[in-house]
Amino acid sequence: MGMTKSVSKLTQSVHVGSPGDSLFGGVVNPIFPSAAYNYDEVVRYPRYYNTPNQLAVAEKMAALEHGEAALVFSSGMAAIMTSMMAMLRAGDHIIFQRELYGGTHHAAVHELNRYGITYSMVDAHDPQNFERAIQKNTRVLYLETPSNPLLRITDMAAVARIAKKHGLVTLIDNTFASPVNQNPIDFGIDIVTHSGTKYIGGHSDLCCGIAVASRKLMETITASALHFGGSLDAQTCWLVERSLKTIVLRVQQQNKNALKIAQFLEAESKVTNVYYPGLRSHPGYAIAKRQMPGGFGGMLSFDIKTDTARFIRKLKYIKKAVSLGGVESTITEPVKTSHAKMPEAERKQQGITQRLVRLSVGIEEADDLIQDIKQAL
Ligand SMILES: *Cc1c(COP(=O)(O)O)cnc(C)c1O
């Protein structure tokens, strides 16, 4: 079901890719578990990423991300690595922003050199740092905004302009913002990836990944995806499609809750720093306001004066758990989880302290969450 950008995301999230059941007139798409199809017209096969439930998710995600085409993968890392490797060959160079999701950082450090690919990591606070790091063999600029765990903001349009000037491909991990809040393609970014395990699934009960781009770039990514084989099964695709129908409602509530909690934390004497791009005190506020028209997201971090383990133990509703983007609020200590492997000196330089906690705000009532934080502090 094709829909133009002028149709609201609320409507797209419900209808695009979800025509229902043409056999019995049911309003939801059936699950098509077949791994073997008649081949008279097209060859359909799960690892070809073209079975009906895979296509339903891809269509919906392409619409929500303002792209021409999309693929659904079995994990966020499958989406990221397949998209990245499809753009690179031996002898090429890629520039990452320094503040990266831990898994991507680890993959860059441990995989790329083995394939003859070199990389640089730059401080993305100043987009010019990308340009300064460009070499003759640079092919890809890689961004992540807002970043994990300090919610730093990278100016997407500025990086996209640099890439266009030098004929490079831009790739972004848009997991934290979700397609509800931020559409990087509108700002000139070429390839958008997601860990669908987070806001897209939204219920902390499935693992998937998404890549969205122009038809032409997606053809290149699909060619590699067939070889790497990180496709997703029909049942999980059906759950992802179902989740996407409520993504706008969920994320809007998470945006509202996170802003309210961030404002509460900023005024709280037992909290020393609050990192949330929706706060005027955040150094990336102006850029975030421009490039996140849907909202500032449900992720925030803060430093507390008391012991983090004790604080987390005392929370009643907010669960101690890794991952993020679920309907339930969860909290982590980055030094023990996502950034445990990072050398202390580098953590210190980035501002990731022993007192830092990262909160993924759910869809509960904000005042109940604030009450919970208050009593735990
Ligand atoms: C979780 C996450 C990933 C990896 O996704 P998986 O689904 O776990 O493979 C990548 N980027 C970000 C920002 C994430 O939070």
Ligand as a Chemical Component Dictionary entry (heavy atoms), coordinates in Angstrom:
data_LIG
# 
_chem_comp.id                   LIG 
_chem_comp.type                 NON-POLYMER 
_chem_comp.pdbx_formal_charge   0 
_chem_comp.three_letter_code    LIG 
# 
loop_
_chem_comp_atom.comp_id 
_chem_comp_atom.atom_id 
_chem_comp_atom.alt_atom_id 
_chem_comp_atom.type_symbol 
_chem_comp_atom.charge 
_chem_comp_atom.model_Cartn_x 
_chem_comp_atom.model_Cartn_y 
_chem_comp_atom.model_Cartn_z 
_chem_comp_atom.pdbx_ordinal 
LIG C1 C1 C 0 21.169 -2.595 20.639 1  
LIG C2 C2 C 0 21.842 -1.701 19.713 2  
LIG C3 C3 C 0 22.477 -2.183 18.564 3  
LIG C4 C4 C 0 22.608 -3.661 18.249 4  
LIG O1 O1 O 0 21.373 -4.232 18.018 5  
LIG P1 P1 P 0 21.059 -5.811 18.215 6  
LIG O2 O2 O 0 19.625 -5.882 17.830 7  
LIG O3 O3 O 0 21.343 -6.135 19.627 8  
LIG O4 O4 O 0 21.951 -6.533 17.290 9  
LIG C5 C5 C 0 23.050 -1.273 17.701 10 
LIG N1 N1 N 0 23.008 0.054  17.953 11 
LIG C6 C6 C 0 22.416 0.554  19.052 12 
LIG C7 C7 C 0 22.417 2.029  19.266 13 
LIG C8 C8 C 0 21.815 -0.298 19.963 14 
LIG O5 O5 O 0 21.245 0.210  21.056 15 
# 
loop_
_chem_comp_bond.comp_id 
_chem_comp_bond.atom_id_1 
_chem_comp_bond.atom_id_2 
_chem_comp_bond.value_order 
_chem_comp_bond.pdbx_ordinal 
LIG C1 C2 SING 1  
LIG C2 C3 SING 2  
LIG C2 C8 DOUB 3  
LIG C3 C4 SING 4  
LIG C3 C5 DOUB 5  
LIG C4 O1 SING 6  
LIG O1 P1 SING 7  
LIG P1 O2 DOUB 8  
LIG P1 O3 SING 9  
LIG P1 O4 SING 10 
LIG C5 N1 SING 11 
LIG N1 C6 DOUB 12 
LIG C6 C7 SING 13 
LIG C6 C8 SING 14 
LIG C8 O5 SING 15 
# 
